Each structure stands twice: as structure tokens, then as C-alpha cells.
């Protein structure tokens, strides 16, 4: 059994589904069984995650990027 934990910013449900499927495929390609592979996505709000003294929400706003809710 494999458990893969991923921390990332918020994504749409379509993106979450694709991420989970892709990670599972990589694990299977490396010997894990599909049914034994669990993927857990920990989504972080971009207002509580920062780099270089600015939140990622601030960085996105400065670049004119709209973040998913």
C-alpha cells in the first residue's frame, strides 16, 4: 500500500481528479498496485502561504492572476 500526500494551492475538481489519477499512474508504473494507492491532497489557501515576505495571493494579484476559490 502507498499513501501519497501532496500540499498545493486550491485547484478545481477537474484538476484534483487529474492530479490524483496522474500520481496513481506514476505509482503503478513504479510497482504499486492501483487499488492500494491512496492520494491525499492538502489544499492551502494562498492567503496563508507565502514566500519572500508576500503571500501567494499577493504575488498572484501583482501579476494579474486570478486564483481559484
CHARMM-style PDB file with segment names, atoms N, HN, CA, C and O in Angstrom:
ATOM      1  N   UNK     1       0.840  -1.174   0.000  1.00  0.00      PROA
ATOM      2  CA  UNK     1       0.000   0.000   0.000  1.00  0.00      PROA
ATOM      3  C   UNK     1       0.888   1.241   0.000  1.00  0.00      PROA
ATOM      4  O   UNK     1       1.931   1.273   0.653  1.00  0.00      PROA
ATOM      5  N   UNK     2       0.464   2.249  -0.733  1.00  0.00      PROA
ATOM      6  HN  UNK     2      -0.383   2.223  -1.264  1.00  0.00      PROA
ATOM      7  CA  UNK     2       1.189   3.516  -0.778  1.00  0.00      PROA
ATOM      8  C   UNK     2       0.229   4.648  -0.454  1.00  0.00      PROA
ATOM      9  O   UNK     2      -0.909   4.667  -0.923  1.00  0.00      PROA
ATOM     10  N   UNK     3       0.698   5.588   0.349  1.00  0.00      PROA
ATOM     11  HN  UNK     3       1.623   5.573   0.730  1.00  0.00      PROA
ATOM     12  CA  UNK     3      -0.066   6.798   0.633  1.00  0.00      PROA
ATOM     13  C   UNK     3       0.795   7.975   0.196  1.00  0.00      PROA
ATOM     14  O   UNK     3       1.915   8.150   0.676  1.00  0.00      PROA
ATOM     15  N   UNK     4       0.264   8.775  -0.712  1.00  0.00      PROA
ATOM     16  HN  UNK     4      -0.646   8.632  -1.102  1.00  0.00      PROA
ATOM     17  CA  UNK     4       0.985   9.936  -1.227  1.00  0.00      PROA
ATOM     18  C   UNK     4       0.243  11.182  -0.760  1.00  0.00      PROA
ATOM     19  O   UNK     4      -0.946  11.348  -1.033  1.00  0.00      PROA
ATOM     20  N   UNK     5       0.955  12.055  -0.053  1.00  0.00      PROA
ATOM     21  HN  UNK     5       1.921  11.920   0.169  1.00  0.00      PROA
ATOM     22  CA  UNK     5       0.365  13.305   0.436  1.00  0.00      PROA
ATOM     23  C   UNK     5       0.970  14.461  -0.358  1.00  0.00      PROA
ATOM     24  O   UNK     5       2.186  14.546  -0.532  1.00  0.00      PROA
ATOM     25  N   UNK     6       0.094  15.351  -0.836  1.00  0.00      PROA
ATOM     26  HN  UNK     6      -0.894  15.283  -0.694  1.00  0.00      PROA
ATOM     27  CA  UNK     6       0.541  16.470  -1.662  1.00  0.00      PROA
ATOM     28  C   UNK     6      -0.026  17.769  -1.093  1.00  0.00      PROA
ATOM     29  O   UNK     6      -1.232  17.881  -0.876  1.00  0.00      PROA
ATOM     30  N   UNK     7       0.844  18.745  -0.854  1.00  0.00      PROA
ATOM     31  HN  UNK     7       1.824  18.653  -1.031  1.00  0.00      PROA
ATOM     32  CA  UNK     7       0.401  20.072  -0.432  1.00  0.00      PROA
ATOM     33  C   UNK     7       0.454  20.982  -1.646  1.00  0.00      PROA
ATOM     34  O   UNK     7       1.473  21.051  -2.334  1.00  0.00      PROA
ATOM     35  N   UNK     8      -0.644  21.681  -1.911  1.00  0.00      PROA
ATOM     36  HN  UNK     8      -1.472  21.625  -1.352  1.00  0.00      PROA
ATOM     37  CA  UNK     8      -0.711  22.545  -3.076  1.00  0.00      PROA
ATOM     38  C   UNK     8      -1.774  23.604  -2.862  1.00  0.00      PROA
ATOM     39  O   UNK     8      -2.581  23.520  -1.935  1.00  0.00      PROA
ATOM     40  N   UNK     9      -1.763  24.597  -3.728  1.00  0.00      PROA
ATOM     41  HN  UNK     9      -1.108  24.666  -4.480  1.00  0.00      PROA
ATOM     42  CA  UNK     9      -2.801  25.623  -3.693  1.00  0.00      PROA
ATOM     43  C   UNK     9      -4.114  25.048  -4.204  1.00  0.00      PROA
ATOM     44  O   UNK     9      -4.156  23.955  -4.768  1.00  0.00      PROA
ATOM     45  N   UNK    10      -5.172  25.798  -3.999  1.00  0.00      PROA
ATOM     46  HN  UNK    10      -5.138  26.686  -3.541  1.00  0.00      PROA
ATOM     47  CA  UNK    10      -6.504  25.333  -4.396  1.00  0.00      PROA
ATOM     48  C   UNK    10      -6.568  25.045  -5.891  1.00  0.00      PROA
ATOM     49  O   UNK    10      -5.972  25.749  -6.707  1.00  0.00      PROA
ATOM     50  N   UNK    11      -7.302  23.995  -6.225  1.00  0.00      PROA
ATOM     51  HN  UNK    11      -7.786  23.423  -5.562  1.00  0.00      PROA
ATOM     52  CA  UNK    11      -7.495  23.572  -7.611  1.00  0.00      PROA
ATOM     53  C   UNK    11      -8.972  23.313  -7.858  1.00  0.00      PROA
ATOM     54  O   UNK    11      -9.750  23.143  -6.919  1.00  0.00      PROA
ATOM     55  N   UNK    12      -9.350  23.285  -9.129  1.00  0.00      PROA
ATOM     56  HN  UNK    12      -8.718  23.422  -9.891  1.00  0.00      PROA
ATOM     57  CA  UNK    12     -10.720  22.910  -9.483  1.00  0.00      PROA
ATOM     58  C   UNK    12     -10.872  21.404  -9.294  1.00  0.00      PROA
ATOM     59  O   UNK    12      -9.877  20.685  -9.199  1.00  0.00      PROA
ATOM     60  N   UNK    13     -12.112  20.927  -9.238  1.00  0.00      PROA
ATOM     61  HN  UNK    13     -12.921  21.511  -9.315  1.00  0.00      PROA
ATOM     62  CA  UNK    13     -12.324  19.488  -9.076  1.00  0.00      PROA
ATOM     63  C   UNK    13     -11.733  18.716 -10.249  1.00  0.00      PROA
ATOM     64  O   UNK    13     -11.183  17.630 -10.066  1.00  0.00      PROA
ATOM     65  N   UNK    14     -11.844  19.269 -11.441  1.00  0.00      PROA
ATOM     66  HN  UNK    14     -12.290  20.151 -11.589  1.00  0.00      PROA
ATOM     67  CA  UNK    14     -11.260  18.617 -12.622  1.00  0.00      PROA
ATOM     68  C   UNK    14      -9.746  18.465 -12.464  1.00  0.00      PROA
ATOM     69  O   UNK    14      -9.189  17.420 -12.799  1.00  0.00      PROA
ATOM     70  N   UNK    15      -9.087  19.494 -11.960  1.00  0.00      PROA
ATOM     71  HN  UNK    15      -9.540  20.343 -11.688  1.00  0.00      PROA
ATOM     72  CA  UNK    15      -7.642  19.421 -11.738  1.00  0.00      PROA
ATOM     73  C   UNK    15      -7.306  18.418 -10.638  1.00  0.00      PROA
ATOM     74  O   UNK    15      -6.341  17.663 -10.767  1.00  0.00      PROA
ATOM     75  N   UNK    16      -8.082  18.401  -9.568  1.00  0.00      PROA
ATOM     76  HN  UNK    16      -8.865  19.014  -9.464  1.00  0.00      PROA
ATOM     77  CA  UNK    16      -7.841  17.431  -8.487  1.00  0.00      PROA
ATOM     78  C   UNK    16      -7.933  16.008  -9.020  1.00  0.00      PROA
ATOM     79  O   UNK    16      -7.082  15.166  -8.731  1.00  0.00      PROA
ATOM     80  N   UNK    17      -8.984  15.753  -9.805  1.00  0.00      PROA
ATOM     81  HN  UNK    17      -9.674  16.437 -10.040  1.00  0.00      PROA
ATOM     82  CA  UNK    17      -9.162  14.412 -10.374  1.00  0.00      PROA
ATOM     83  C   UNK    17      -7.961  14.018 -11.225  1.00  0.00      PROA
ATOM     84  O   UNK    17      -7.476  12.890 -11.137  1.00  0.00      PROA
ATOM     85  N   UNK    18      -7.478  14.954 -12.054  1.00  0.00      PROA
ATOM     86  HN  UNK    18      -7.871  15.871 -12.126  1.00  0.00      PROA
ATOM     87  CA  UNK    18      -6.338  14.674 -12.932  1.00  0.00      PROA
ATOM     88  C   UNK    18      -5.062  14.438 -12.126  1.00  0.00      PROA
ATOM     89  O   UNK    18      -4.268  13.562 -12.467  1.00  0.00      PROA
ATOM     90  N   UNK    19      -4.862  15.210 -11.064  1.00  0.00      PROA
ATOM     91  HN  UNK    19      -5.507  15.921 -10.786  1.00  0.00      PROA
ATOM     92  CA  UNK    19      -3.676  15.043 -10.217  1.00  0.00      PROA
ATOM     93  C   UNK    19      -3.694  13.676  -9.548  1.00  0.00      PROA
ATOM     94  O   UNK    19      -2.690  12.965  -9.553  1.00  0.00      PROA
ATOM     95  N   UNK    20      -4.832  13.309  -8.973  1.00  0.00      PROA
ATOM     96  HN  UNK    20      -5.649  13.887  -8.969  1.00  0.00      PROA
ATOM     97  CA  UNK    20      -4.943  12.008  -8.301  1.00  0.00      PROA
ATOM     98  C   UNK    20      -4.715  10.871  -9.291  1.00  0.00      PROA
ATOM     99  O   UNK    20      -3.999   9.917  -8.986  1.00  0.00      PROA
ATOM    100  N   UNK    21      -5.312  10.965 -10.463  1.00  0.00      PROA
ATOM    101  HN  UNK    21      -5.894  11.740 -10.711  1.00  0.00      PROA
ATOM    102  CA  UNK    21      -5.131   9.932 -11.482  1.00  0.00      PROA
ATOM    103  C   UNK    21      -3.668   9.846 -11.917  1.00  0.00      PROA
ATOM    104  O   UNK    21      -3.111   8.753 -12.017  1.00  0.00      PROA
ATOM    105  N   UNK    22      -3.051  10.997 -12.175  1.00  0.00      PROA
ATOM    106  HN  UNK    22      -3.505  11.884 -12.093  1.00  0.00      PROA
ATOM    107  CA  UNK    22      -1.661  11.016 -12.625  1.00  0.00      PROA
ATOM    108  C   UNK    22      -0.691  10.453 -11.603  1.00  0.00      PROA
ATOM    109  O   UNK    22       0.208   9.687 -11.949  1.00  0.00      PROA
ATOM    110  N   UNK    23      -0.869  10.830 -10.344  1.00  0.00      PROA
ATOM    111  HN  UNK    23      -1.600  11.453 -10.063  1.00  0.00      PROA
ATOM    112  CA  UNK    23       0.008  10.312  -9.292  1.00  0.00      PROA
ATOM    113  C   UNK    23      -0.172   8.807  -9.155  1.00  0.00      PROA
ATOM    114  O   UNK    23       0.805   8.077  -8.991  1.00  0.00      PROA
ATOM    115  N   UNK    24      -1.409   8.343  -9.221  1.00  0.00      PROA
ATOM    116  HN  UNK    24      -2.202   8.937  -9.354  1.00  0.00      PROA
ATOM    117  CA  UNK    24      -1.672   6.902  -9.143  1.00  0.00      PROA
ATOM    118  C   UNK    24      -0.980   6.181 -10.290  1.00  0.00      PROA
ATOM    119  O   UNK    24      -0.378   5.128 -10.080  1.00  0.00      PROA
ATOM    120  N   UNK    25      -1.056   6.728 -11.497  1.00  0.00      PROA
ATOM    121  HN  UNK    25      -1.546   7.583 -11.668  1.00  0.00      PROA
ATOM    122  CA  UNK    25      -0.405   6.105 -12.655  1.00  0.00      PROA
ATOM    123  C   UNK    25       1.108   6.023 -12.472  1.00  0.00      PROA
ATOM    124  O   UNK    25       1.722   5.020 -12.837  1.00  0.00      PROA
ATOM    125  N   UNK    26       1.710   7.066 -11.912  1.00  0.00      PROA
ATOM    126  HN  UNK    26       1.212   7.881 -11.616  1.00  0.00      PROA
ATOM    127  CA  UNK    26       3.157   7.051 -11.661  1.00  0.00      PROA
ATOM    128  C   UNK    26       3.506   5.973 -10.637  1.00  0.00      PROA
ATOM    129  O   UNK    26       4.490   5.251 -10.802  1.00  0.00      PROA
ATOM    130  N   UNK    27       2.710   5.866  -9.594  1.00  0.00      PROA
ATOM    131  HN  UNK    27       1.911   6.452  -9.460  1.00  0.00      PROA
ATOM    132  CA  UNK    27       2.972   4.852  -8.575  1.00  0.00      PROA
ATOM    133  C   UNK    27       2.843   3.448  -9.158  1.00  0.00      PROA
ATOM    134  O   UNK    27       3.666   2.580  -8.869  1.00  0.00      PROA
ATOM    135  N   UNK    28       1.818   3.220  -9.976  1.00  0.00      PROA
ATOM    136  HN  UNK    28       1.149   3.926 -10.211  1.00  0.00      PROA
ATOM    137  CA  UNK    28       1.623   1.906 -10.608  1.00  0.00      PROA
ATOM    138  C   UNK    28       2.797   1.597 -11.533  1.00  0.00      PROA
ATOM    139  O   UNK    28       3.267   0.459 -11.571  1.00  0.00      PROA
ATOM    140  N   UNK    29       3.274   2.585 -12.272  1.00  0.00      PROA
ATOM    141  HN  UNK    29       2.892   3.509 -12.242  1.00  0.00      PROA
ATOM    142  CA  UNK    29       4.417   2.387 -13.168  1.00  0.00      PROA
ATOM    143  C   UNK    29       5.682   2.024 -12.393  1.00  0.00      PROA
ATOM    144  O   UNK    29       6.641   1.496 -12.955  1.00  0.00      PROA
ATOM    145  N   UNK    30       5.666   2.317 -11.090  1.00  0.00      PROA
ATOM    146  HN  UNK    30       4.887   2.745 -10.633  1.00  0.00      PROA
ATOM    147  CA  UNK    30       6.827   2.017 -10.251  1.00  0.00      PROA
ATOM    148  C   UNK    30       6.556   0.900  -9.255  1.00  0.00      PROA
ATOM    149  O   UNK    30       7.209   0.814  -8.216  1.00  0.00      PROA
ATOM    150  N   UNK    31       5.583   0.040  -9.579  1.00  0.00      PROA
ATOM    151  HN  UNK    31       5.052   0.110 -10.424  1.00  0.00      PROA
ATOM    152  CA  UNK    31       5.391  -1.186  -8.823  1.00  0.00      PROA
ATOM    153  C   UNK    31       4.258  -1.223  -7.817  1.00  0.00      PROA
ATOM    154  O   UNK    31       3.983  -2.282  -7.253  1.00  0.00      PROA
ATOM    155  N   UNK    32       3.590  -0.106  -7.572  1.00  0.00      PROA
ATOM    156  HN  UNK    32       3.814   0.755  -8.030  1.00  0.00      PROA
ATOM    157  CA  UNK    32       2.472  -0.114  -6.619  1.00  0.00      PROA
ATOM    158  C   UNK    32       1.218  -0.650  -7.303  1.00  0.00      PROA
ATOM    159  O   UNK    32       1.105  -0.610  -8.528  1.00  0.00      PROA
ATOM    160  N   UNK    33       0.290  -1.145  -6.515  1.00  0.00      PROA
ATOM    161  HN  UNK    33       0.381  -1.178  -5.519  1.00  0.00      PROA
ATOM    162  CA  UNK    33      -0.992  -1.581  -7.057  1.00  0.00      PROA
ATOM    163  C   UNK    33      -1.961  -0.402  -7.023  1.00  0.00      PROA
ATOM    164  O   UNK    33      -1.995   0.356  -6.053  1.00  0.00      PROA
ATOM    165  N   UNK    34      -2.738  -0.254  -8.077  1.00  0.00      PROA
ATOM    166  HN  UNK    34      -2.710  -0.869  -8.865  1.00  0.00      PROA
ATOM    167  CA  UNK    34      -3.669   0.867  -8.181  1.00  0.00      PROA
ATOM    168  C   UNK    34      -4.609   0.936  -6.982  1.00  0.00      PROA
ATOM    169  O   UNK    34      -4.774   1.999  -6.383  1.00  0.00      PROA
ATOM    170  N   UNK    35      -5.222  -0.186  -6.631  1.00  0.00      PROA
ATOM    171  HN  UNK    35      -5.088  -1.049  -7.117  1.00  0.00      PROA
ATOM    172  CA  UNK    35      -6.184  -0.197  -5.527  1.00  0.00      PROA
ATOM    173  C   UNK    35      -5.532   0.027  -4.169  1.00  0.00      PROA
ATOM    174  O   UNK    35      -6.210   0.375  -3.202  1.00  0.00      PROA
ATOM    175  N   UNK    36      -4.232  -0.169  -4.092  1.00  0.00      PROA
ATOM    176  HN  UNK    36      -3.681  -0.452  -4.877  1.00  0.00      PROA
ATOM    177  CA  UNK    36      -3.526   0.047  -2.841  1.00  0.00      PROA
ATOM    178  C   UNK    36      -2.894   1.423  -2.740  1.00  0.00      PROA
ATOM    179  O   UNK    36      -2.221   1.728  -1.755  1.00  0.00      PROA
ATOM    180  N   UNK    37      -3.106   2.259  -3.752  1.00  0.00      PROA
ATOM    181  HN  UNK    37      -3.653   2.011  -4.552  1.00  0.00      PROA
ATOM    182  CA  UNK    37      -2.506   3.592  -3.771  1.00  0.00      PROA
ATOM    183  C   UNK    37      -3.532   4.634  -3.347  1.00  0.00      PROA
ATOM    184  O   UNK    37      -4.588   4.774  -3.964  1.00  0.00      PROA
ATOM    185  N   UNK    38      -3.206   5.356  -2.294  1.00  0.00      PROA
ATOM    186  HN  UNK    38      -2.348   5.242  -1.793  1.00  0.00      PROA
ATOM    187  CA  UNK    38      -4.072   6.432  -1.814  1.00  0.00      PROA
ATOM    188  C   UNK    38      -3.364   7.759  -2.035  1.00  0.00      PROA
ATOM    189  O   UNK    38      -2.172   7.886  -1.755  1.00  0.00      PROA
ATOM    190  N   UNK    39      -4.091   8.742  -2.533  1.00  0.00      PROA
ATOM    191  HN  UNK    39      -5.059   8.640  -2.761  1.00  0.00      PROA
ATOM    192  CA  UNK    39      -3.543  10.079  -2.752  1.00  0.00      PROA
ATOM    193  C   UNK    39      -4.380  11.060  -1.938  1.00  0.00      PROA
ATOM    194  O   UNK    39      -5.605  11.101  -2.059  1.00  0.00      PROA
ATOM    195  N   UNK    40      -3.706  11.845  -1.113  1.00  0.00      PROA
ATOM    196  HN  UNK    40      -2.712  11.812  -1.014  1.00  0.00      PROA
ATOM    197  CA  UNK    40      -4.387  12.832  -0.280  1.00  0.00      PROA
ATOM    198  C   UNK    40      -3.880  14.214  -0.675  1.00  0.00      PROA
ATOM    199  O   UNK    40      -2.682  14.489  -0.605  1.00  0.00      PROA
ATOM    200  N   UNK    41      -4.796  15.074  -1.088  1.00  0.00      PROA
ATOM    201  HN  UNK    41      -5.769  14.851  -1.144  1.00  0.00      PROA
ATOM    202  CA  UNK    41      -4.441  16.442  -1.455  1.00  0.00      PROA
ATOM    203  C   UNK    41      -4.759  17.371  -0.286  1.00  0.00      PROA
ATOM    204  O   UNK    41      -5.888  17.414   0.203  1.00  0.00      PROA
ATOM    205  N   UNK    42      -3.751  18.104   0.147  1.00  0.00      PROA
ATOM    206  HN  UNK    42      -2.834  18.069  -0.250  1.00  0.00      PROA
ATOM    207  CA  UNK    42      -3.934  19.114   1.183  1.00  0.00      PROA
ATOM    208  C   UNK    42      -3.892  20.462   0.482  1.00  0.00      PROA
ATOM    209  O   UNK    42      -2.825  20.936   0.090  1.00  0.00      PROA
ATOM    210  N   UNK    43      -5.057  21.076   0.327  1.00  0.00      PROA
ATOM    211  HN  UNK    43      -5.924  20.691   0.645  1.00  0.00      PROA
ATOM    212  CA  UNK    43      -5.123  22.351  -0.372  1.00  0.00      PROA
ATOM    213  C   UNK    43      -4.953  23.497   0.615  1.00  0.00      PROA
ATOM    214  O   UNK    43      -5.627  23.560   1.643  1.00  0.00      PROA
ATOM    215  N   UNK    44      -4.052  24.386   0.287  1.00  0.00      PROA
ATOM    216  HN  UNK    44      -3.504  24.334  -0.548  1.00  0.00      PROA
ATOM    217  CA  UNK    44      -3.764  25.531   1.137  1.00  0.00      PROA
ATOM    218  C   UNK    44      -4.307  26.792   0.481  1.00  0.00      PROA
ATOM    219  O   UNK    44      -4.150  26.999  -0.722  1.00  0.00      PROA
ATOM    220  N   UNK    45      -4.940  27.622   1.279  1.00  0.00      PROA
ATOM    221  HN  UNK    45      -5.067  27.454   2.256  1.00  0.00      PROA
ATOM    222  CA  UNK    45      -5.397  28.912   0.786  1.00  0.00      PROA
ATOM    223  C   UNK    45      -4.164  29.772   0.517  1.00  0.00      PROA
ATOM    224  O   UNK    45      -3.236  29.797   1.325  1.00  0.00      PROA
ATOM    225  N   UNK    46      -4.151  30.451  -0.576  1.00  0.00      PROA
ATOM    226  HN  UNK    46      -4.905  30.431  -1.233  1.00  0.00      PROA
ATOM    227  CA  UNK    46      -2.979  31.241  -0.951  1.00  0.00      PROA
ATOM    228  C   UNK    46      -2.764  32.459  -0.053  1.00  0.00      PROA
ATOM    229  O   UNK    46      -1.737  33.131  -0.153  1.00  0.00      PROA
ATOM    230  N   UNK    47      -3.734  32.747   0.827  1.00  0.00      PROA
ATOM    231  HN  UNK    47      -4.568  32.201   0.908  1.00  0.00      PROA
ATOM    232  CA  UNK    47      -3.563  33.833   1.788  1.00  0.00      PROA
ATOM    233  C   UNK    47      -2.791  33.398   3.024  1.00  0.00      PROA
ATOM    234  O   UNK    47      -2.390  34.241   3.825  1.00  0.00      PROA
ATOM    235  N   UNK    48      -2.578  32.099   3.193  1.00  0.00      PROA
ATOM    236  HN  UNK    48      -2.904  31.414   2.542  1.00  0.00      PROA
ATOM    237  CA  UNK    48      -1.855  31.606   4.370  1.00  0.00      PROA
ATOM    238  C   UNK    48      -0.534  30.946   3.988  1.00  0.00      PROA
ATOM    239  O   UNK    48       0.088  30.267   4.806  1.00  0.00      PROA
ATOM    240  N   UNK    49      -0.112  31.149   2.753  1.00  0.00      PROA
ATOM    241  HN  UNK    49      -0.616  31.701   2.089  1.00  0.00      PROA
ATOM    242  CA  UNK    49       1.100  30.521   2.247  1.00  0.00      PROA
ATOM    243  C   UNK    49       1.917  31.620   1.588  1.00  0.00      PROA
ATOM    244  O   UNK    49       1.421  32.311   0.699  1.00  0.00      PROA
ATOM    245  N   UNK    50       3.151  31.789   2.009  1.00  0.00      PROA
ATOM    246  HN  UNK    50       3.554  31.228   2.731  1.00  0.00      PROA
ATOM    247  CA  UNK    50       3.934  32.893   1.483  1.00  0.00      PROA
ATOM    248  C   UNK    50       5.364  32.534   1.147  1.00  0.00      PROA
ATOM    249  O   UNK    50       5.875  31.471   1.499  1.00  0.00      PROA
ATOM    250  N   UNK    51       5.986  33.466   0.452  1.00  0.00      PROA
ATOM    251  HN  UNK    51       5.572  34.330   0.166  1.00  0.00      PROA
ATOM    252  CA  UNK    51       7.387  33.324   0.062  1.00  0.00      PROA
ATOM    253  C   UNK    51       7.951  34.730  -0.085  1.00  0.00      PROA
ATOM    254  O   UNK    51       7.309  35.603  -0.670  1.00  0.00      PROA
ATOM    255  N   UNK    52       9.136  34.948   0.440  1.00  0.00      PROA
ATOM    256  HN  UNK    52       9.658  34.240   0.915  1.00  0.00      PROA
ATOM    257  CA  UNK    52       9.784  36.244   0.274  1.00  0.00      PROA
ATOM    258  C   UNK    52       9.017  37.403   0.884  1.00  0.00      PROA
ATOM    259  O   UNK    52       9.088  38.526   0.385  1.00  0.00      PROA
ATOM    260  N   UNK    53       8.276  37.141   1.971  1.00  0.00      PROA
ATOM    261  HN  UNK    53       8.218  36.229   2.377  1.00  0.00      PROA
ATOM    262  CA  UNK    53       7.567  38.204   2.661  1.00  0.00      PROA
ATOM    263  C   UNK    53       6.204  38.553   2.093  1.00  0.00      PROA
ATOM    264  O   UNK    53       5.554  39.476   2.584  1.00  0.00      PROA
ATOM    265  N   UNK    54       5.753  37.834   1.066  1.00  0.00      PROA
ATOM    266  HN  UNK    54       6.281  37.085   0.667  1.00  0.00      PROA
ATOM    267  CA  UNK    54       4.442  38.086   0.469  1.00  0.00      PROA
ATOM    268  C   UNK    54       3.669  36.782   0.366  1.00  0.00      PROA
ATOM    269  O   UNK    54       4.241  35.722   0.112  1.00  0.00      PROA
ATOM    270  N   UNK    55       2.353  36.876   0.568  1.00  0.00      PROA
ATOM    271  HN  UNK    55       1.888  37.737   0.774  1.00  0.00      PROA
ATOM    272  CA  UNK    55       1.544  35.681   0.364  1.00  0.00      PROA
ATOM    273  C   UNK    55       1.472  35.391  -1.132  1.00  0.00      PROA
ATOM    274  O   UNK    55       1.714  36.266  -1.963  1.00  0.00      PROA
ATOM    275  N   UNK    56       1.138  34.153  -1.452  1.00  0.00      PROA
ATOM    276  HN  UNK    56       0.942  33.442  -0.776  1.00  0.00      PROA
ATOM    277  CA  UNK    56       0.992  33.802  -2.857  1.00  0.00      PROA
ATOM    278  C   UNK    56      -0.210  34.518  -3.466  1.00  0.00      PROA
ATOM    279  O   UNK    56      -0.235  34.762  -4.673  1.00  0.00      PROA
ATOM    280  N   UNK    57      -1.204  34.857  -2.650  1.00  0.00      PROA
ATOM    281  HN  UNK    57      -1.184  34.659  -1.670  1.00  0.00      PROA
ATOM    282  CA  UNK    57      -2.339  35.640  -3.144  1.00  0.00      PROA
ATOM    283  C   UNK    57      -1.866  37.029  -3.570  1.00  0.00      PROA
ATOM    284  O   UNK    57      -2.286  37.535  -4.611  1.00  0.00      PROA
ATOM    285  N   UNK    58      -0.995  37.646  -2.770  1.00  0.00      PROA
ATOM    286  HN  UNK    58      -0.654  37.235  -1.924  1.00  0.00      PROA
ATOM    287  CA  UNK    58      -0.448  38.952  -3.134  1.00  0.00      PROA
ATOM    288  C   UNK    58       0.374  38.857  -4.416  1.00  0.00      PROA
ATOM    289  O   UNK    58       0.255  39.708  -5.298  1.00  0.00      PROA
ATOM    290  N   UNK    59       1.194  37.838  -4.519  1.00  0.00      PROA
ATOM    291  HN  UNK    59       1.290  37.146  -3.803  1.00  0.00      PROA
ATOM    292  CA  UNK    59       2.018  37.662  -5.718  1.00  0.00      PROA
ATOM    293  C   UNK    59       1.152  37.488  -6.962  1.00  0.00      PROA
ATOM    294  O   UNK    59       1.438  38.060  -8.014  1.00  0.00      PROA
ATOM    295  N   UNK    60       0.094  36.696  -6.830  1.00  0.00      PROA
ATOM    296  HN  UNK    60      -0.138  36.232  -5.975  1.00  0.00      PROA
ATOM    297  CA  UNK    60      -0.804  36.470  -7.966  1.00  0.00      PROA
ATOM    298  C   UNK    60      -1.481  37.771  -8.375  1.00  0.00      PROA
ATOM    299  O   UNK    60      -1.567  38.083  -9.563  1.00  0.00      PROA
ATOM    300  N   UNK    61      -1.965  38.535  -7.385  1.00  0.00      PROA
ATOM    301  HN  UNK    61      -1.895  38.281  -6.421  1.00  0.00      PROA
ATOM    302  CA  UNK    61      -2.641  39.800  -7.682  1.00  0.00      PROA
ATOM    303  C   UNK    61      -1.703  40.764  -8.402  1.00  0.00      PROA
ATOM    304  O   UNK    61      -2.117  41.454  -9.335  1.00  0.00      PROA
ATOM    305  N   UNK    62      -0.448  40.814  -7.976  1.00  0.00      PROA
ATOM    306  HN  UNK    62      -0.112  40.253  -7.219  1.00  0.00      PROA
ATOM    307  CA  UNK    62       0.535  41.689  -8.619  1.00  0.00      PROA
ATOM    308  C   UNK    62       0.759  41.317 -10.081  1.00  0.00      PROA
ATOM    309  O   UNK    62       1.092  42.169 -10.905  1.00  0.00      PROA
ATOM    310  N   UNK    63       0.571  40.033 -10.395  1.00  0.00      PROA
ATOM    311  HN  UNK    63       0.300  39.341  -9.726  1.00  0.00      PROA
ATOM    312  CA  UNK    63       0.783  39.559 -11.764  1.00  0.00      PROA
ATOM    313  C   UNK    63      -0.521  39.478 -12.555  1.00  0.00      PROA
ATOM    314  O   UNK    63      -0.525  39.035 -13.703  1.00  0.00      PROA
ATOM    315  N   UNK    64      -1.630  39.906 -11.942  1.00  0.00      PROA
ATOM    316  HN  UNK    64      -1.627  40.266 -11.009  1.00  0.00      PROA
ATOM    317  CA  UNK    64      -2.916  39.882 -12.622  1.00  0.00      PROA
ATOM    318  C   UNK    64      -3.509  38.492 -12.779  1.00  0.00      PROA
ATOM    319  O   UNK    64      -4.316  38.250 -13.677  1.00  0.00      PROA
ATOM    320  N   UNK    65      -3.106  37.575 -11.899  1.00  0.00      PROA
ATOM    321  HN  UNK    65      -2.451  37.771 -11.169  1.00  0.00      PROA
ATOM    322  CA  UNK    65      -3.588  36.190 -11.963  1.00  0.00      PROA
ATOM    323  C   UNK    65      -4.760  36.024 -11.005  1.00  0.00      PROA
ATOM    324  O   UNK    65      -4.680  36.423  -9.843  1.00  0.00      PROA
ATOM    325  N   UNK    66      -5.840  35.439 -11.488  1.00  0.00      PROA
ATOM    326  HN  UNK    66      -5.906  35.115 -12.432  1.00  0.00      PROA
ATOM    327  CA  UNK    66      -6.995  35.135 -10.648  1.00  0.00      PROA
ATOM    328  C   UNK    66      -6.863  33.709 -10.132  1.00  0.00      PROA
ATOM    329  O   UNK    66      -6.739  32.765 -10.911  1.00  0.00      PROA
ATOM    330  N   UNK    67      -6.889  33.564  -8.819  1.00  0.00      PROA
ATOM    331  HN  UNK    67      -6.989  34.331  -8.185  1.00  0.00      PROA
ATOM    332  CA  UNK    67      -6.739  32.245  -8.201  1.00  0.00      PROA
ATOM    333  C   UNK    67      -8.091  31.567  -8.039  1.00  0.00      PROA
ATOM    334  O   UNK    67      -9.099  32.246  -7.844  1.00  0.00      PROA
ATOM    335  N   UNK    68      -8.131  30.220  -8.117  1.00  0.00      PROA
ATOM    336  HN  UNK    68      -7.312  29.669  -8.275  1.00  0.00      PROA
ATOM    337  CA  UNK    68      -9.384  29.504  -7.862  1.00  0.00      PROA
ATOM    338  C   UNK    68      -9.805  29.662  -6.409  1.00  0.00      PROA
ATOM    339  O   UNK    68      -8.964  29.862  -5.532  1.00  0.00      PROA
ATOM    340  N   UNK    69     -11.088  29.573  -6.157  1.00  0.00      PROA
ATOM    341  HN  UNK    69     -11.771  29.411  -6.869  1.00  0.00      PROA
ATOM    342  CA  UNK    69     -11.601  29.684  -4.778  1.00  0.00      PROA
ATOM    343  C   UNK    69     -11.878  28.336  -4.207  1.00  0.00      PROA
ATOM    344  OT1 UNK    69     -12.314  28.228  -3.061  1.00  0.00      PROA
TER     345      UNK     69
END
